[in-house]
């Protein structure tokens, strides 16, 4: 998709962009015309991630930065780190997030029972992030139920995206970004409702295991029905 087709060109900083999900989002948003920054705990790790991204998708330009610098440089920031590193990562970048949208894709999976729903005391990882960062940051949760490896391929993803956050305008922006990445996003309400999408990940893992699916997903049906 060309830049002209997307409208405004965003600078999207993906913290923890060394993993499959971050890599896949980087590929799809770069194709939509956005500038991509890959952040990691060290510059060396970020540079290695950019080099690996170039092997997977040679046509995906990306810049490497430490997480702190990436968060400052991005006007939209995406957190794609494991749940156990969620708050420690946010603590290092919180000054760079003020006034911005943070897309948090954290799923609180607790090994070895990743197929069992185990939400944190705050109710959800998304709520935990919003409580930690305060109202200066617009936390929006999304993409928790997407098979990461599919994002890296030129395929249609048959899974919708539940988008939760306290600001409707911020949710609208993330729904727009989901569309540019080839998916349909839906308003899922305030950040507390992130619990539903996070819990669904463990359920989808169980479906994959029991039904021998390579990946399962969710679809929202009934649009236009009266």
N, C-alpha and C positions, 0 to 999 in steps of 0.2 A: 504494500500500500504506500502511496507516495505521500510526501509531506503535505502537498496541496489537498489531498483527500482527507487528511486528519484535522485540518485547521491549525491550531496553535501547536508549536513545537515545544515540548517540555524537556527539561533536563531531569532525568529520572536516575536517582542514586539507589542502587540495590545493595543493601548491606547484607553480607553473607552471600554474595553473588557467586560464591565458589561452588554451590550445590546445584543439583539438577533443576530445581524449581526456579532459582534465580537466573540460571543460564537460559532456561526456556523463555522466561519473561523478557529477558534481555534481547533474545533473538526476535521475538514477535514485536516488541515495541520499537526496536531499531528499524525493522521493516516498515513500521508505520510512520517513520520519519523522526522519531525522538532521539535525543542525545542520551547515551547510556554511560553511567559511571558504575564501575564495580568496586564495592568497598569490602575491606576485610580488616582483621585485627592488625595486620602489618602490611606495609606497602609491598613487600616481597610476595606475600600470599595473594594479594590482589593482582599483582603483575602475572603470577603464575596462572591465576584464574582467567585473566584476559588472554593469555597464550593458549590455554585449553579451549576457550571459547572460539578463538580463531581457527583451531583445528576442526571443531564441530561445524562452525558456520563462518567461513572465510569472509563473507559479505557483511558481517556484523561488527562494525567499529565500536570500540568501547575504551574508556579510559580507566586506569587503575589508581586508586587512592586508598589511604587508610580510612577506616570508618568515620572518624571525626571530620576529616576534610571532605569526604564524600557527602556527609549529611549537610554540611554547610553549603556545598556547591549545588546540590540538587534542590529544585523547587518542589519536587515530589520525591518522597523517600519511601523505600520499600524494605521491610524487615523480613528476611528469609532465613533466620538462624534457628537452630533447635531450641525447644522450649526452655531447656535448662540454661541457655545463654541469653534469653530474652531480656531480662532486666539488667544484667551486667552490660550488655551491648547498649541498651538505651541509656544507661547511666553515663556512658562515655560520649554520647552524641547529643544529649538532651538540649544543650545550648544551640545547636545547629538546627533543631526541629521547630523552634518557636514560630508560630504563625503559619506552619506548613501542614500539608496532609501527610500523615504517616500511614501507609498501607501495611498492615500487620497480617502476615499469613501464618502466624504461629499456631501450631496444633499441640495441645498438651498431652502428647503420647508419653506413657510411662513404661519403658521396657521392664521386664519382658512381655508384659500384658498389654501390648499396643492395640489389641482387639477389644479391650475393655474400656469403656468410657470412664475417664478419671479427670474430671475438671478441677481446677485449682480452687482454693478457698474463696477467691474473689468472684467466682461464678464462671469466669471464662478467662482465657489468656488475653483477649481483646480488652475486657474490662480492667484486667490487671495493668495493661499498658496505659490505658487512659487514666486510671487512678494515679499511676506512678508519674506520668508526664504532666498532668493537670490540664486545665482548659485552654492553655496557650497552644496546644497541639491538637489537631483534628485527627484522631485515630479512627481509621476505617479498616474493618477486617474483610477479607475476601480471599478467594482462590484456595481455601483449605481442602476442597474436595476434588481438585484437579490432579490427574495423573501427571506427574512432573515430566516423565519421559516423552509424553505426547506433545508437550509444549515445544520440544526441540525438533519435532518432525513437521513436515508440511502436510498435515492431516487435519480433517475436521474433528473438533473435540465435541463429543456428544455429552457434555456436562454443563449445566448452568452454574452461575456464580451467585451465591448469596452475599449481599453487601450490607454490612451493619456499621452504624456510626451515628453519633449524636447530631451531626449537621447534615441536613438534606443536600445542600450544595456540594459538600465533600463527597457524599455518596454518589451524587450525579456524576462527578468527575471520574470516580473509580468505575462506574458503570460504563462511561465513555471509553475509558482505557481498556476495560474488558472487551468491549466490542472491537476495538482496534487490534486486540490480540486474538480475535476470532471466536469470542464467547459471548453469551448473553448474560448480563448481570441484572439482578432484581433487588429493589429496595427491600431489606429485611428488618428495617427499624433501628432502634437505638443500639448502642454498643453492647448492652446486656444480652441482646438476642444473638450475639456472636456465639453464645454457648451452643446453639442448635447446630450451626455449621461445624464447629469444632468437634462436637460429639458424633456427628455423622461420619467423620473420618474413621473412627474406630468401627462403626457399623459397616461402612463400605469395605474395610479390611476383612471383616468377618464374611461378608458376601463374596469377596474375591476368593477367600480360602474355601468356603463351603461349596460355592458354585463353580469353582475352578475358572473364574474370570481372570483375564489378564489385567483388567481394570474395570471398575464399575463407577457409575456417576449418578447424578440426580438431574431430572428434567422437570421444569415447571409447566404444567398443562392447564388448559381451561381458558386461556386468553381469548377474549371475544365472545365467550359463552354468555348467555343471558338467562 
